[in-house]
Amino acid sequence: MRLLSRILPFVLCLFLLNACSEREYLLQSVKGQLDLMSRARPIDDILEQNSESQNILEQLTKVVKLREFAINSLSLPDTGSYREYADLERPYAVWNMVVAPELSLELKQWCFPVVGCVTYRGYFDEASANALAQSFSAQGFDVDVYGVQAYSTLNWFDDPILNTFLVNDDIRLASLLFHEMAHQVIYVPNDTVFNESFAKTVEMEGLRRWLQSSDSDDLWVQCLRREELSADFNRLLENTRAHLSQIYASTLDNDQKRLSKQKILLHAFDEYEHLKKSWNGYDGYDQWMQGGLNNARLSSVAAYNDLVPAFQTLLRQVDNDLQKFYSEVKSLGKLPENERHAKLQSLTHLASRAANPIL
């Protein structure tokens, strides 16, 4: 009965959407979610029966402990999610397609009844995502398709742990779980950057607390190193976006803007090679860079990071009390979008001043 009550709003959406393509898109979403749920089995049963490989059993045992930590130490919701395991028999849960104009960093939005507007279009089938990307690319848009290891249904369903979650990397596993559980705290319709930056902040804080409690010096050092590398890489992407934004807002004609865009993107690759030298040859971002750079790709990354400094500042303002932090974030989420982002930008400015006292 609970499943029917959860699915019904999405089925009704099929009749509310006018375009045939939109009905087909929502239908594949419903079918994909139902297939995922049909594969779910209780983790406790799997562990008791030893019904998976030793590696999977070890990973699921870690998930149980991480989930308990998230609830007890991070004050994340104790829902029915992440108590089951589903093997999707594919490398990613979904594939997201993002699109932006050739001379703009503003991602296209898609809006739907119930769930609101988002800046991506998710498919359970990679070929479908690629087909849509190709159709936009043929029209001159910048596009990107990327695999997603996990997603949250925002309490509409009890989300299982997926095989795509189990990455044989304790830090990555903890990060994924904390991030997805954070989405169950708050979701603001039509504000992808707010939602993703909040979840990223909880992920980072949760990871810090978990590693400190685990007494694993090696993992702690490894995590600090990853954060340092990630900050360097995101700074490179942020600077690239800033340079592109200046060009797109300028009075140059479109041909000049295209030429400048090409130079900026080529320069980003040169800067990345310089970064790698300072990293002593660390090449962990090579695969991402090999996918190429364009407006869509750069903007989709920004959705996960742009407001993280603001949320981190807010967390410090409440003395790192996560329950108070969640309460403040929920209050922000109730504000009109312009007012909400104005407050967050002021927090970002405070974070910038703290990092650069001379400013």
PyMOL commands that set and color helices and strands:
alter all, ss='L'
color gray80, all
select helices_A, chain A and resi 2-16+20-38+43-49+54-73+126-138+170-182+192-214+217-249+254-278+286-290+295-305+308-317+322-333+337-355
alter helices_A, ss='H'
color red, helices_A
select strands_A, chain A and resi 41-42+84-86+94-100+110-112+116-118+121-123+142-148+161-162
alter strands_A, ss='S'
color yellow, strands_A
deselect
rebuild
show_as cartoon
